[in-house]
């Protein structure tokens, strides 16, 4: 769906996005993570044909960025961090205006569909300027979807929303995911990215890593088993370290953290060896690194 090759953008000589090369597959939710100023919004603005790249190329559903911009705009929807709705117009009037710009067939039905899906139909005739931030965000999402785009860019869709509104938006994204739409999601909410995204790219001007959340964990930390013992002795540590499939052992009090290639197959042998060495095993579990651990490790290493 999206293919970029060394896509670059500078502002007055300052590098915002550095030679971005990435593929986003059709039908996936692709998370784009990075600190403030990392180039996420600039990337979205380039791909949505709002600004031109300084150099590099991109193709969206086969259309070439810079040459086929009108065709790209027709198949894309975008939710920006600041929605920019017409505050004196009602929610219905806002959406009808944009539906007409997109030449949507039966715009009234489309407007009704999305206002009902987002729980705003009863508020359809009220000025958007009187809406809460969460309600405005819902209208902006409806606007991005009014022409049934194949590709949706969402830039911080739940930023500054209260928990209930944020959950409504996340649930709606889940529904869109079920429809196999391609979604390019920029977010600082790592729990949100973990729950919604098929793959994740981490950027700090340049692309640092791309993989599934589990793939990123394995590439950074491998797989680790944590064993809580009644007591850890040097003989027990030596017995575990001597196993050929054990890559690394770290002791923390009476807890051992052991790096293994395949915990599912190797844990039974590991426990057997511990018992043979006289250990009293209290529990065994796999170490679960959060997406936050992954993200912070990648960004800090890149900064260094």
Secondary structure, DSSP 8 states (H G I E B T S, - for coil): -EEEEEEEEEETTEEEEEEEEEEE-TT-EEEEE--TTSSHHHHHHHHTTSS--SEEEEEETTEETTTSHHHHHHHEEEE-SS----TTSBHHHHHHHHHHHTT-TTHHHHHHHHHHHTT-GGGTTSBGGGS-HHHHHHHHHHHHHTT--SEEEEESTTTT--HHHHHHHHHHHHHHHHTT-EEEEE-S-HHHHHHH-SEEEEESSSEEEEE-HHHHHHHHH-EEEEEEES---HHHHHHHHTSTTEEEEEEETTEEEEEES-HHHHHHHHHHHHHHTT--EEEEEE----HHHHHHHHHHHHH-
